[in-house]
Amino acid sequence: MAEIKIVDGRGSFCPGPLMELIVVLKSSQIGDVIEVLSTDKGSANDIPEWVHKVGHEYISTTEDAGVWHIRVRKAK
Amino acid sequence: MASQKICVVIVSGTRERLQMAAMVASVAAVSGHEVVVFLSMNALPFFVKDQSEPPPNEGVMGRLMEGKNIPAFKTLLEHAAALGDARILPCSMAMDVLGIEPQTLEPFVGEATGLTKFLDEAQDGQVWTF
């Protein structure tokens, strides 16, 4: 079972959460699921765009009490 | 995805412009583009190691950014070089005028580059100027 890693980007602004995600993606295995927590709406919009563009798998975005949870699976 | 070459020229030494330039360079680099950042004029002194003076604000946005957890422009450029294909190059003329030695610049800053070389780099890429 692939591991789920949490990247806590709360309180940071674009492109902080994206950069934190990329650092964790680099050290992850293919198939790993990473969940980014962000309070920045810009990042919630931009991270799925980036994931799609570079060819990882975008799973979902949910919002709960002002925190976006963006799930991504490392695909390459 | 079509990869492009993106050249970012930073000549301004204000918080907003340094930030925007670093954002463009870092996001471009981690999105698979080749990035060349050319540091000159008032921007270059902010890339001297241990330089702790913050860049002045241009306007309201800079003042608002000061109190927030915004990724530092130097950290973003460092990420651009470490996580993507970005080269951060100091302008040799600005280094001469400012009397900056290469070893006093941040470690992620590459070799002193003249305009002839930079223009060569920029020939087949987009150029973004800040």
N, CA and C atoms of all chains as a GROMACS GRO file, in nm:
protein
  618
    1MET      N    1   0.085  -0.119   0.000
    1MET     CA    2   0.000   0.000   0.000
    1MET      C    3   0.088   0.124   0.000
    2ALA      N    4   0.061   0.211  -0.095
    2ALA     CA    5   0.144   0.333  -0.103
    2ALA      C    6   0.118   0.422   0.019
    3GLU      N    7   0.221   0.490   0.055
    3GLU     CA    8   0.220   0.576   0.173
    3GLU      C    9   0.149   0.708   0.141
    4ILE      N   10   0.078   0.766   0.239
    4ILE     CA   11   0.023   0.901   0.219
    4ILE      C   12   0.104   0.999   0.301
    5LYS      N   13   0.161   1.096   0.234
    5LYS     CA   14   0.243   1.196   0.303
    5LYS      C   15   0.168   1.327   0.310
    6ILE      N   16   0.180   1.396   0.420
    6ILE     CA   17   0.115   1.527   0.434
    6ILE      C   18   0.219   1.636   0.418
    7VAL      N   19   0.189   1.733   0.331
    7VAL     CA   20   0.273   1.852   0.318
    7VAL      C   21   0.194   1.967   0.377
    8ASP      N   22   0.241   2.021   0.487
    8ASP     CA   23   0.166   2.126   0.554
    8ASP      C   24   0.211   2.264   0.505
    9GLY      N   25   0.138   2.317   0.408
    9GLY     CA   26   0.172   2.448   0.352
    9GLY      C   27   0.081   2.557   0.407
   10ARG      N   28   0.014   2.528   0.520
   10ARG     CA   29  -0.079   2.628   0.576
   10ARG      C   30  -0.003   2.754   0.619
   11GLY      N   31  -0.060   2.868   0.589
   11GLY     CA   32   0.002   2.994   0.629
   11GLY      C   33   0.098   3.049   0.524
   12SER      N   34   0.138   2.965   0.428
   12SER     CA   35   0.229   3.011   0.323
   12SER      C   36   0.148   3.058   0.202
   13PHE      N   37   0.214   3.130   0.115
   13PHE     CA   38   0.148   3.183  -0.004
   13PHE      C   39   0.214   3.128  -0.129
   14CYS      N   40   0.142   3.136  -0.240
   14CYS     CA   41   0.187   3.091  -0.370
   14CYS      C   42   0.324   3.152  -0.402
   15PRO      N   43   0.422   3.078  -0.451
   15PRO     CA   44   0.420   2.935  -0.480
   15PRO      C   45   0.480   2.848  -0.369
   16GLY      N   46   0.471   2.894  -0.244
   16GLY     CA   47   0.528   2.818  -0.132
   16GLY      C   48   0.477   2.675  -0.120
   17PRO      N   49   0.342   2.655  -0.112
   17PRO     CA   50   0.292   2.517  -0.101
   17PRO      C   51   0.333   2.429  -0.219
   18LEU      N   52   0.336   2.486  -0.340
   18LEU     CA   53   0.378   2.410  -0.458
   18LEU      C   54   0.523   2.365  -0.443
   19MET      N   55   0.610   2.456  -0.400
   19MET     CA   56   0.751   2.421  -0.385
   19MET      C   57   0.768   2.312  -0.278
   20GLU      N   58   0.692   2.324  -0.172
   20GLU     CA   59   0.701   2.223  -0.065
   20GLU      C   60   0.655   2.087  -0.117
   21LEU      N   61   0.549   2.088  -0.200
   21LEU     CA   62   0.502   1.964  -0.262
   21LEU      C   63   0.612   1.902  -0.349
   22ILE      N   64   0.678   1.985  -0.428
   22ILE     CA   65   0.779   1.933  -0.522
   22ILE      C   66   0.897   1.872  -0.446
   23VAL      N   67   0.937   1.936  -0.336
   23VAL     CA   68   1.046   1.882  -0.256
   23VAL      C   69   1.010   1.741  -0.208
   24VAL      N   70   0.886   1.723  -0.162
   24VAL     CA   71   0.843   1.592  -0.112
   24VAL      C   72   0.827   1.492  -0.227
   25LEU      N   73   0.774   1.540  -0.341
   25LEU     CA   74   0.760   1.451  -0.457
   25LEU      C   75   0.894   1.391  -0.500
   26LYS      N   76   0.997   1.476  -0.496
   26LYS     CA   77   1.131   1.431  -0.538
   26LYS      C   78   1.178   1.312  -0.456
   27SER      N   79   1.144   1.314  -0.327
   27SER     CA   80   1.196   1.208  -0.240
   27SER      C   81   1.094   1.095  -0.222
   28SER      N   82   0.986   1.096  -0.303
   28SER     CA   83   0.883   0.994  -0.290
   28SER      C   84   0.899   0.885  -0.397
   29GLN      N   85   0.825   0.777  -0.376
   29GLN     CA   86   0.825   0.667  -0.473
   29GLN      C   87   0.705   0.682  -0.567
   30ILE      N   88   0.717   0.628  -0.686
   30ILE     CA   89   0.604   0.629  -0.780
   30ILE      C   90   0.488   0.556  -0.714
   31GLY      N   91   0.370   0.617  -0.720
   31GLY     CA   92   0.252   0.557  -0.658
   31GLY      C   93   0.219   0.619  -0.523
   32ASP      N   94   0.316   0.687  -0.462
   32ASP     CA   95   0.289   0.752  -0.333
   32ASP      C   96   0.185   0.862  -0.350
   33VAL      N   97   0.100   0.875  -0.249
   33VAL     CA   98   0.000   0.982  -0.249
   33VAL      C   99   0.046   1.090  -0.151
   34ILE      N  100   0.038   1.213  -0.197
   34ILE     CA  101   0.078   1.326  -0.114
   34ILE      C  102  -0.041   1.419  -0.102
   35GLU      N  103  -0.066   1.463   0.019
   35GLU     CA  104  -0.177   1.557   0.043
   35GLU      C  105  -0.118   1.690   0.089
   36VAL      N  106  -0.145   1.795   0.012
   36VAL     CA  107  -0.097   1.929   0.048
   36VAL      C  108  -0.208   2.001   0.124
   37LEU      N  109  -0.174   2.057   0.239
   37LEU     CA  110  -0.267   2.142   0.312
   37LEU      C  111  -0.229   2.286   0.282
   38SER      N  112  -0.328   2.366   0.238
   38SER     CA  113  -0.298   2.505   0.203
   38SER      C  114  -0.412   2.597   0.246
   39THR      N  115  -0.376   2.712   0.298
   39THR     CA  116  -0.478   2.812   0.330
   39THR      C  117  -0.483   2.918   0.219
   40ASP      N  118  -0.402   2.898   0.116
   40ASP     CA  119  -0.391   2.995   0.007
   40ASP      C  120  -0.472   2.944  -0.112
   41LYS      N  121  -0.576   3.018  -0.147
   41LYS     CA  122  -0.664   2.972  -0.255
   41LYS      C  123  -0.591   2.966  -0.389
   42GLY      N  124  -0.497   3.059  -0.408
   42GLY     CA  125  -0.418   3.059  -0.532
   42GLY      C  126  -0.348   2.925  -0.552
   43SER      N  127  -0.293   2.873  -0.443
   43SER     CA  128  -0.223   2.745  -0.451
   43SER      C  129  -0.321   2.632  -0.480
   44ALA      N  130  -0.440   2.641  -0.421
   44ALA     CA  131  -0.541   2.536  -0.444
   44ALA      C  132  -0.577   2.529  -0.592
   45ASN      N  133  -0.573   2.643  -0.660
   45ASN     CA  134  -0.602   2.645  -0.804
   45ASN      C  135  -0.480   2.606  -0.886
   46ASP      N  136  -0.364   2.650  -0.840
   46ASP     CA  137  -0.243   2.637  -0.922
   46ASP      C  138  -0.180   2.498  -0.913
   47ILE      N  139  -0.188   2.434  -0.797
   47ILE     CA  140  -0.124   2.303  -0.781
   47ILE      C  141  -0.182   2.199  -0.878
   48PRO      N  142  -0.318   2.188  -0.889
   48PRO     CA  143  -0.371   2.092  -0.988
   48PRO      C  144  -0.324   2.122  -1.131
   49GLU      N  145  -0.314   2.251  -1.165
   49GLU     CA  146  -0.263   2.290  -1.298
   49GLU      C  147  -0.121   2.235  -1.318
   50TRP      N  148  -0.038   2.256  -1.216
   50TRP     CA  149   0.101   2.212  -1.225
   50TRP      C  150   0.109   2.059  -1.237
   51VAL      N  151   0.027   1.990  -1.156
   51VAL     CA  152   0.028   1.843  -1.154
   51VAL      C  153  -0.007   1.789  -1.292
   52HIS      N  154  -0.110   1.850  -1.351
   52HIS     CA  155  -0.154   1.810  -1.484
   52HIS      C  156  -0.043   1.836  -1.587
   53LYS      N  157   0.018   1.951  -1.574
   53LYS     CA  158   0.118   1.994  -1.673
   53LYS      C  159   0.242   1.905  -1.672
   54VAL      N  160   0.289   1.869  -1.553
   54VAL     CA  161   0.414   1.791  -1.549
   54VAL      C  162   0.390   1.641  -1.553
   55GLY      N  163   0.262   1.599  -1.546
   55GLY     CA  164   0.234   1.458  -1.568
   55GLY      C  165   0.227   1.370  -1.445
   56HIS      N  166   0.200   1.429  -1.329
   56HIS     CA  167   0.166   1.345  -1.214
   56HIS      C  168   0.014   1.328  -1.216
   57GLU      N  169  -0.038   1.253  -1.117
   57GLU     CA  170  -0.182   1.227  -1.117
   57GLU      C  171  -0.251   1.312  -1.010
   58TYR      N  172  -0.344   1.394  -1.055
   58TYR     CA  173  -0.422   1.477  -0.963
   58TYR      C  174  -0.540   1.394  -0.915
   59ILE      N  175  -0.554   1.384  -0.783
   59ILE     CA  176  -0.663   1.300  -0.730
   59ILE      C  177  -0.784   1.384  -0.692
   60SER      N  178  -0.767   1.481  -0.601
   60SER     CA  179  -0.885   1.555  -0.554
   60SER      C  180  -0.845   1.681  -0.479
   61THR      N  181  -0.941   1.771  -0.467
   61THR     CA  182  -0.926   1.888  -0.380
   61THR      C  183  -1.052   1.898  -0.296
   62THR      N  184  -1.034   1.911  -0.165
   62THR     CA  185  -1.148   1.937  -0.078
   62THR      C  186  -1.115   2.056   0.009
   63GLU      N  187  -1.219   2.127   0.053
   63GLU     CA  188  -1.196   2.242   0.140
   63GLU      C  189  -1.268   2.220   0.271
   64ASP      N  190  -1.198   2.247   0.379
   64ASP     CA  191  -1.257   2.228   0.510
   64ASP      C  192  -1.210   2.341   0.601
   65ALA      N  193  -1.302   2.426   0.644
   65ALA     CA  194  -1.273   2.536   0.736
   65ALA      C  195  -1.154   2.622   0.690
   66GLY      N  196  -1.156   2.658   0.562
   66GLY     CA  197  -1.052   2.748   0.511
   66GLY      C  198  -0.921   2.680   0.477
   67VAL      N  199  -0.917   2.548   0.487
   67VAL     CA  200  -0.796   2.474   0.450
   67VAL      C  201  -0.827   2.385   0.330
   68TRP      N  202  -0.748   2.401   0.225
   68TRP     CA  203  -0.764   2.315   0.107
   68TRP      C  204  -0.675   2.192   0.123
   69HIS      N  205  -0.731   2.076   0.089
   69HIS     CA  206  -0.656   1.950   0.091
   69HIS      C  207  -0.645   1.904  -0.054
   70ILE      N  208  -0.524   1.907  -0.106
   70ILE     CA  209  -0.504   1.872  -0.247
   70ILE      C  210  -0.425   1.741  -0.252
   71ARG      N  211  -0.485   1.639  -0.311
   71ARG     CA  212  -0.419   1.508  -0.318
   71ARG      C  213  -0.361   1.481  -0.455
   72VAL      N  214  -0.240   1.432  -0.454
   72VAL     CA  215  -0.164   1.408  -0.576
   72VAL      C  216  -0.097   1.271  -0.566
   73ARG      N  217  -0.094   1.197  -0.679
   73ARG     CA  218  -0.018   1.072  -0.679
   73ARG      C  219   0.103   1.088  -0.769
   74LYS      N  220   0.219   1.050  -0.716
   74LYS     CA  221   0.341   1.058  -0.796
   74LYS      C  222   0.334   0.955  -0.908
   75ALA      N  223   0.348   1.000  -1.032
   75ALA     CA  224   0.326   0.911  -1.146
   75ALA      C  225   0.453   0.882  -1.226
   76LYS      N  226   0.563   0.946  -1.190
   76LYS     CA  227   0.685   0.924  -1.271
   76LYS      C  228   0.807   0.956  -1.190
   77MET      N  229   0.405   1.813  -2.289
   77MET     CA  230   0.418   1.956  -2.260
   77MET      C  231   0.536   2.012  -2.340
   78ALA      N  232   0.511   2.124  -2.408
   78ALA     CA  233   0.620   2.186  -2.483
   78ALA      C  234   0.709   2.265  -2.388
   79SER      N  235   0.833   2.224  -2.381
   79SER     CA  236   0.926   2.294  -2.293
   79SER      C  237   0.985   2.414  -2.366
   80GLN      N  238   0.999   2.522  -2.295
   80GLN     CA  239   1.052   2.643  -2.357
   80GLN      C  240   1.172   2.690  -2.278
   81LYS      N  241   1.240   2.789  -2.336
   81LYS     CA  242   1.348   2.854  -2.261
   81LYS      C  243   1.295   2.990  -2.217
   82ILE      N  244   1.310   3.017  -2.088
   82ILE     CA  245   1.258   3.141  -2.032
   82ILE      C  246   1.373   3.217  -1.966
   83CYS      N  247   1.399   3.336  -2.016
   83CYS     CA  248   1.506   3.420  -1.961
   83CYS      C  249   1.443   3.530  -1.877
   84VAL      N  250   1.488   3.542  -1.754
   84VAL     CA  251   1.432   3.640  -1.662
   84VAL      C  252   1.542   3.740  -1.628
   85VAL      N  253   1.520   3.866  -1.665
   85VAL     CA  254   1.618   3.970  -1.637
   85VAL      C  255   1.569   4.048  -1.515
   86ILE      N  256   1.649   4.050  -1.409
   86ILE     CA  257   1.609   4.126  -1.290
   86ILE      C  258   1.706   4.241  -1.272
   87VAL      N  259   1.653   4.362  -1.285
   87VAL     CA  260   1.736   4.481  -1.266
   87VAL      C  261   1.689   4.567  -1.150
   88SER      N  262   1.567   4.542  -1.102
   88SER     CA  263   1.512   4.627  -0.995
   88SER      C  264   1.543   4.568  -0.859
   89GLY      N  265   1.563   4.656  -0.763
   89GLY     CA  266   1.592   4.610  -0.627
   89GLY      C  267   1.478   4.640  -0.532
   90THR      N  268   1.354   4.619  -0.578
   90THR     CA  269   1.241   4.640  -0.487
   90THR      C  270   1.175   4.506  -0.456
   91ARG      N  271   1.110   4.501  -0.340
   91ARG     CA  272   1.051   4.376  -0.292
   91ARG      C  273   0.957   4.313  -0.394
   92GLU      N  274   0.867   4.396  -0.449
   92GLU     CA  275   0.766   4.341  -0.539
   92GLU      C  276   0.828   4.279  -0.664
   93ARG      N  277   0.925   4.349  -0.722
   93ARG     CA  278   0.983   4.302  -0.848
   93ARG      C  279   1.072   4.180  -0.827
   94LEU      N  280   1.150   4.181  -0.718
   94LEU     CA  281   1.234   4.065  -0.688
   94LEU      C  282   1.144   3.942  -0.665
   95GLN      N  283   1.033   3.965  -0.594
   95GLN     CA  284   0.942   3.855  -0.563
   95GLN      C  285   0.878   3.798  -0.690
   96MET      N  286   0.825   3.888  -0.773
   96MET     CA  287   0.755   3.844  -0.895
   96MET      C  288   0.852   3.770  -0.987
   97ALA      N  289   0.973   3.824  -1.001
   97ALA     CA  290   1.073   3.760  -1.087
   97ALA      C  291   1.107   3.621  -1.034
   98ALA      N  292   1.123   3.609  -0.902
   98ALA     CA  293   1.159   3.480  -0.843
   98ALA      C  294   1.044   3.381  -0.857
   99MET      N  295   0.920   3.431  -0.849
   99MET     CA  296   0.804   3.344  -0.867
   99MET      C  297   0.800   3.290  -1.010
  100VAL      N  298   0.817   3.377  -1.107
  100VAL     CA  299   0.813   3.333  -1.248
  100VAL      C  300   0.925   3.232  -1.273
  101ALA      N  301   1.045   3.264  -1.226
  101ALA     CA  302   1.160   3.177  -1.253
  101ALA      C  303   1.142   3.040  -1.187
  102SER      N  304   1.094   3.039  -1.063
  102SER     CA  305   1.085   2.911  -0.991
  102SER      C  306   0.973   2.824  -1.047
  103VAL      N  307   0.858   2.885  -1.072
  103VAL     CA  308   0.747   2.803  -1.124
  103VAL      C  309   0.780   2.754  -1.265
  104ALA      N  310   0.843   2.838  -1.346
  104ALA     CA  311   0.884   2.794  -1.480
  104ALA      C  312   0.982   2.677  -1.470
  105ALA      N  313   1.079   2.689  -1.380
  105ALA     CA  314   1.182   2.584  -1.369
  105ALA      C  315   1.122   2.452  -1.323
  106VAL      N  316   1.032   2.457  -1.225
  106VAL     CA  317   0.974   2.330  -1.177
  106VAL      C  318   0.866   2.277  -1.271
  107SER      N  319   0.831   2.355  -1.372
  107SER     CA  320   0.732   2.307  -1.470
  107SER      C  321   0.801   2.253  -1.596
  108GLY      N  322   0.931   2.235  -1.589
  108GLY     CA  323   1.002   2.171  -1.699
  108GLY      C  324   1.063   2.265  -1.801
  109HIS      N  325   1.061   2.395  -1.775
  109HIS     CA  326   1.123   2.487  -1.869
  109HIS      C  327   1.270   2.510  -1.833
  110GLU      N  328   1.349   2.542  -1.934
  110GLU     CA  329   1.486   2.584  -1.907
  110GLU      C  330   1.481   2.732  -1.871
  111VAL      N  331   1.543   2.768  -1.760
  111VAL     CA  332   1.534   2.906  -1.711
  111VAL      C  333   1.674   2.965  -1.695
  112VAL      N  334   1.691   3.085  -1.745
  112VAL     CA  335   1.815   3.159  -1.722
  112VAL      C  336   1.777   3.292  -1.658
  113VAL      N  337   1.831   3.316  -1.539
  113VAL     CA  338   1.803   3.442  -1.468
  113VAL      C  339   1.928   3.527  -1.473
  114PHE      N  340   1.913   3.650  -1.519
  114PHE     CA  341   2.026   3.741  -1.529
  114PHE      C  342   2.008   3.852  -1.426
  115LEU      N  343   2.103   3.862  -1.332
  115LEU     CA  344   2.092   3.959  -1.223
  115LEU      C  345   2.181   4.078  -1.252
  116SER      N  346   2.121   4.197  -1.257
  116SER     CA  347   2.205   4.315  -1.281
  116SER      C  348   2.152   4.436  -1.204
  117MET      N  349   2.216   4.548  -1.223
  117MET     CA  350   2.179   4.678  -1.164
  117MET      C  351   2.143   4.664  -1.015
  118ASN      N  352   2.031   4.725  -0.975
  118ASN     CA  353   1.999   4.730  -0.831
  118ASN      C  354   1.957   4.597  -0.771
  119ALA      N  355   1.936   4.497  -0.856
  119ALA     CA  356   1.896   4.366  -0.802
  119ALA      C  357   2.018   4.291  -0.746
  120LEU      N  358   2.134   4.309  -0.810
  120LEU     CA  359   2.249   4.224  -0.775
  120LEU      C  360   2.293   4.233  -0.628
  121PRO      N  361   2.296   4.353  -0.566
  121PRO     CA  362   2.343   4.358  -0.427
  121PRO      C  363   2.264   4.267  -0.332
  122PHE      N  364   2.139   4.235  -0.367
  122PHE     CA  365   2.060   4.150  -0.278
  122PHE      C  366   2.100   4.003  -0.285
  123PHE      N  367   2.195   3.970  -0.373
  123PHE     CA  368   2.242   3.833  -0.385
  123PHE      C  369   2.382   3.813  -0.328
  124VAL      N  370   2.428   3.915  -0.256
  124VAL     CA  371   2.554   3.901  -0.183
  124VAL      C  372   2.521   3.826  -0.053
  125LYS      N  373   2.603   3.725  -0.020
  125LYS     CA  374   2.583   3.645   0.102
  125LYS      C  375   2.578   3.735   0.224
  126ASP      N  376   2.500   3.699   0.320
  126ASP     CA  377   2.489   3.771   0.448
  126ASP      C  378   2.435   3.912   0.432
  127GLN      N  379   2.380   3.942   0.316
  127GLN     CA  380   2.320   4.074   0.295
  127GLN      C  381   2.182   4.068   0.360
  128SER      N  382   2.163   4.139   0.469
  128SER     CA  383   2.039   4.120   0.544
  128SER      C  384   1.940   4.235   0.527
  129GLU      N  385   1.985   4.341   0.459
  129GLU     CA  386   1.897   4.456   0.436
  129GLU      C  387   1.780   4.412   0.346
  130PRO      N  388   1.653   4.426   0.390
  130PRO     CA  389   1.544   4.387   0.300
  130PRO      C  390   1.528   4.488   0.186
  131PRO      N  391   1.481   4.442   0.071
  131PRO     CA  392   1.460   4.537  -0.038
  131PRO      C  393   1.346   4.633  -0.003
  132PRO      N  394   1.353   4.758  -0.048
  132PRO     CA  395   1.246   4.853  -0.018
  132PRO      C  396   1.116   4.816  -0.091
  133ASN      N  397   1.005   4.857  -0.032
  133ASN     CA  398   0.875   4.833  -0.095
  133ASN      C  399   0.848   4.939  -0.200
  134GLU      N  400   0.782   4.894  -0.308
  134GLU     CA  401   0.742   4.990  -0.412
  134GLU      C  402   0.608   5.052  -0.376
  135GLY      N  403   0.524   4.974  -0.314
  135GLY     CA  404   0.389   5.023  -0.288
  135GLY      C  405   0.318   4.939  -0.186
  136VAL      N  406   0.187   4.943  -0.192
  136VAL     CA  407   0.105   4.880  -0.089
  136VAL      C  408   0.124   4.728  -0.085
  137MET      N  409   0.146   4.668  -0.200
  137MET     CA  410   0.163   4.522  -0.205
  137MET      C  411   0.288   4.479  -0.129
  138GLY      N  412   0.394   4.552  -0.148
  138GLY     CA  413   0.518   4.521  -0.077
  138GLY      C  414   0.500   4.533   0.073
  139ARG      N  415   0.429   4.637   0.116
  139ARG     CA  416   0.406   4.656   0.259
  139ARG      C  417   0.321   4.543   0.315
  140LEU      N  418   0.221   4.499   0.238
  140LEU     CA  419   0.135   4.389   0.283
  140LEU      C  420   0.213   4.257   0.290
  141MET      N  421   0.304   4.239   0.196
  141MET     CA  422   0.380   4.114   0.190
  141MET      C  423   0.475   4.101   0.308
  142GLU      N  424   0.521   4.214   0.357
  142GLU     CA  425   0.621   4.214   0.464
  142GLU      C  426   0.578   4.132   0.585
  143GLY      N  427   0.452   4.148   0.622
  143GLY     CA  428   0.406   4.082   0.744
  143GLY      C  429   0.356   3.939   0.722
  144LYS      N  430   0.365   3.890   0.599
  144LYS     CA  431   0.307   3.758   0.570
  144LYS      C  432   0.414   3.654   0.542
  145ASN      N  433   0.371   3.530   0.552
  145ASN     CA  434   0.463   3.418   0.531
  145ASN      C  435   0.479   3.389   0.382
  146ILE      N  436   0.541   3.483   0.312
  146ILE     CA  437   0.563   3.471   0.167
  146ILE      C  438   0.699   3.403   0.148
  147PRO      N  439   0.709   3.303   0.057
  147PRO     CA  440   0.841   3.242   0.036
  147PRO      C  441   0.943   3.349  -0.007
  148ALA      N  442   1.060   3.348   0.055
  148ALA     CA  443   1.160   3.450   0.025
  148ALA      C  444   1.207   3.439  -0.120
  149PHE      N  445   1.232   3.552  -0.184
  149PHE     CA  446   1.269   3.547  -0.326
  149PHE      C  447   1.397   3.468  -0.348
  150LYS      N  448   1.489   3.475  -0.252
  150LYS     CA  449   1.614   3.400  -0.268
  150LYS      C  450   1.590   3.250  -0.256
  151THR      N  451   1.500   3.212  -0.164
  151THR     CA  452   1.467   3.071  -0.149
  151THR      C  453   1.403   3.018  -0.277
  152LEU      N  454   1.317   3.100  -0.338
  152LEU     CA  455   1.251   3.056  -0.462
  152LEU      C  456   1.353   3.034  -0.574
  153LEU      N  457   1.449   3.125  -0.583
  153LEU     CA  458   1.550   3.110  -0.689
  153LEU      C  459   1.641   2.991  -0.660
  154GLU      N  460   1.668   2.968  -0.533
  154GLU     CA  461   1.748   2.853  -0.495
  154GLU      C  462   1.673   2.724  -0.534
  155HIS      N  463   1.541   2.722  -0.508
  155HIS     CA  464   1.459   2.608  -0.548
  155HIS      C  465   1.460   2.592  -0.700
  156ALA      N  466   1.454   2.703  -0.771
  156ALA     CA  467   1.453   2.698  -0.918
  156ALA      C  468   1.577   2.625  -0.968
  157ALA      N  469   1.691   2.654  -0.905
  157ALA     CA  470   1.816   2.591  -0.947
  157ALA      C  471   1.826   2.447  -0.898
  158ALA      N  472   1.776   2.422  -0.777
  158ALA     CA  473   1.793   2.288  -0.718
  158ALA      C  474   1.690   2.188  -0.771
  159LEU      N  475   1.568   2.234  -0.794
  159LEU     CA  476   1.460   2.141  -0.831
  159LEU      C  477   1.432   2.141  -0.980
  160GLY      N  478   1.480   2.243  -1.049
  160GLY     CA  479   1.453   2.251  -1.192
  160GLY      C  480   1.580   2.286  -1.267
  161ASP      N  481   1.562   2.315  -1.396
  161ASP     CA  482   1.678   2.348  -1.478
  161ASP      C  483   1.689   2.500  -1.486
  162ALA      N  484   1.739   2.562  -1.379
  162ALA     CA  485   1.755   2.707  -1.380
  162ALA      C  486   1.899   2.744  -1.348
  163ARG      N  487   1.948   2.842  -1.421
  163ARG     CA  488   2.080   2.898  -1.393
  163ARG      C  489   2.059   3.045  -1.354
  164ILE      N  490   2.121   3.085  -1.243
  164ILE     CA  491   2.108   3.221  -1.194
  164ILE      C  492   2.243   3.288  -1.218
  165LEU      N  493   2.246   3.383  -1.311
  165LEU     CA  494   2.375   3.437  -1.354
  165LEU      C  495   2.390   3.585  -1.321
  166PRO      N  496   2.499   3.622  -1.256
  166PRO     CA  497   2.521   3.764  -1.225
  166PRO      C  498   2.585   3.836  -1.344
  167CYS      N  499   2.546   3.960  -1.363
  167CYS     CA  500   2.599   4.044  -1.472
  167CYS      C  501   2.741   4.087  -1.438
  168SER      N  502   2.833   4.061  -1.528
  168SER     CA  503   2.973   4.092  -1.498
  168SER      C  504   2.996   4.243  -1.486
  169MET      N  505   2.923   4.322  -1.563
  169MET     CA  506   2.938   4.468  -1.552
  169MET      C  507   2.895   4.517  -1.414
  170ALA      N  508   2.780   4.467  -1.366
  170ALA     CA  509   2.732   4.510  -1.234
  170ALA      C  510   2.829   4.466  -1.125
  171MET      N  511   2.888   4.349  -1.140
  171MET     CA  512   2.986   4.302  -1.041
  171MET      C  513   3.106   4.395  -1.038
  172ASP      N  514   3.152   4.438  -1.155
  172ASP     CA  515   3.266   4.530  -1.162
  172ASP      C  516   3.232   4.664  -1.097
  173VAL      N  517   3.116   4.719  -1.133
  173VAL     CA  518   3.078   4.851  -1.081
  173VAL      C  519   3.060   4.847  -0.929
  174LEU      N  520   2.997   4.739  -0.881
  174LEU     CA  521   2.969   4.727  -0.737
  174LEU      C  522   3.089   4.673  -0.659
  175GLY      N  523   3.191   4.626  -0.730
  175GLY     CA  524   3.308   4.568  -0.664
  175GLY      C  525   3.275   4.438  -0.592
  176ILE      N  526   3.190   4.357  -0.654
  176ILE     CA  527   3.149   4.230  -0.592
  176ILE      C  528   3.239   4.117  -0.644
  177GLU      N  529   3.296   4.041  -0.550
  177GLU     CA  530   3.377   3.924  -0.586
  177GLU      C  531   3.285   3.803  -0.599
  178PRO      N  532   3.313   3.712  -0.695
  178PRO     CA  533   3.224   3.596  -0.717
  178PRO      C  534   3.198   3.515  -0.590
  179GLN      N  535   3.301   3.498  -0.507
  179GLN     CA  536   3.283   3.412  -0.387
  179GLN      C  537   3.195   3.476  -0.281
  180THR      N  538   3.164   3.606  -0.296
  180THR     CA  539   3.076   3.670  -0.197
  180THR      C  540   2.928   3.657  -0.234
  181LEU      N  541   2.902   3.601  -0.352
  181LEU     CA  542   2.761   3.584  -0.393
  181LEU      C  543   2.705   3.454  -0.336
  182GLU      N  544   2.573   3.447  -0.325
  182GLU     CA  545   2.506   3.326  -0.275
  182GLU      C  546   2.552   3.204  -0.356
  183PRO      N  547   2.560   3.088  -0.293
  183PRO     CA  548   2.612   2.969  -0.362
  183PRO      C  549   2.532   2.924  -0.484
  184PHE      N  550   2.403   2.961  -0.489
  184PHE     CA  551   2.324   2.918  -0.606
  184PHE      C  552   2.343   3.010  -0.727
  185VAL      N  553   2.420   3.118  -0.708
  185VAL     CA  554   2.446   3.210  -0.820
  185VAL      C  555   2.567   3.159  -0.898
  186GLY      N  556   2.552   3.152  -1.029
  186GLY     CA  557   2.656   3.094  -1.115
  186GLY      C  558   2.763   3.194  -1.156
  187GLU      N  559   2.823   3.166  -1.269
  187GLU     CA  560   2.937   3.245  -1.315
  187GLU      C  561   2.898   3.381  -1.369
  188ALA      N  562   2.987   3.478  -1.348
  188ALA     CA  563   2.967   3.612  -1.402
  188ALA      C  564   2.947   3.602  -1.554
  189THR      N  565   2.846   3.673  -1.602
  189THR     CA  566   2.808   3.660  -1.742
  189THR      C  567   2.797   3.798  -1.806
  190GLY      N  568   2.854   3.811  -1.923
  190GLY     CA  569   2.845   3.938  -1.996
  190GLY      C  570   2.723   3.939  -2.086
  191LEU      N  571   2.695   4.055  -2.140
  191LEU     CA  572   2.576   4.070  -2.223
  191LEU      C  573   2.580   3.989  -2.351
  192THR      N  574   2.700   3.976  -2.408
  192THR     CA  575   2.710   3.901  -2.533
  192THR      C  576   2.662   3.757  -2.510
  193LYS      N  577   2.709   3.699  -2.401
  193LYS     CA  578   2.672   3.561  -2.366
  193LYS      C  579   2.522   3.554  -2.334
  194PHE      N  580   2.475   3.652  -2.256
  194PHE     CA  581   2.334   3.648  -2.219
  194PHE      C  582   2.244   3.665  -2.341
  195LEU      N  583   2.282   3.754  -2.431
  195LEU     CA  584   2.201   3.774  -2.552
  195LEU      C  585   2.195   3.646  -2.636
  196ASP      N  586   2.305   3.572  -2.635
  196ASP     CA  587   2.308   3.442  -2.702
  196ASP      C  588   2.205   3.348  -2.638
  197GLU      N  589   2.206   3.346  -2.505
  197GLU     CA  590   2.112   3.261  -2.430
  197GLU      C  591   1.968   3.299  -2.462
  198ALA      N  592   1.946   3.431  -2.472
  198ALA     CA  593   1.809   3.481  -2.486
  198ALA      C  594   1.755   3.467  -2.628
  199GLN      N  595   1.844   3.439  -2.720
  199GLN     CA  596   1.805   3.439  -2.862
  199GLN      C  597   1.691   3.342  -2.893
  200ASP      N  598   1.694   3.227  -2.828
  200ASP     CA  599   1.592   3.127  -2.859
  200ASP      C  600   1.492   3.109  -2.744
  201GLY      N  601   1.473   3.214  -2.666
  201GLY     CA  602   1.380   3.201  -2.554
  201GLY      C  603   1.292   3.324  -2.536
  202GLN      N  604   1.196   3.309  -2.445
  202GLN     CA  605   1.117   3.427  -2.405
  202GLN      C  606   1.202   3.509  -2.309
  203VAL      N  607   1.182   3.640  -2.308
  203VAL     CA  608   1.254   3.724  -2.213
  203VAL      C  609   1.154   3.799  -2.126
  204TRP      N  610   1.169   3.784  -1.996
  204TRP     CA  611   1.083   3.851  -1.899
  204TRP      C  612   1.171   3.947  -1.821
  205THR      N  613   1.133   4.072  -1.814
  205THR     CA  614   1.218   4.172  -1.748
  205THR      C  615   1.148   4.231  -1.626
  206PHE      N  616   1.221   4.233  -1.516
  206PHE     CA  617   1.166   4.288  -1.392
  206PHE      C  618   1.258   4.398  -1.339
   0.00000   0.00000   0.00000
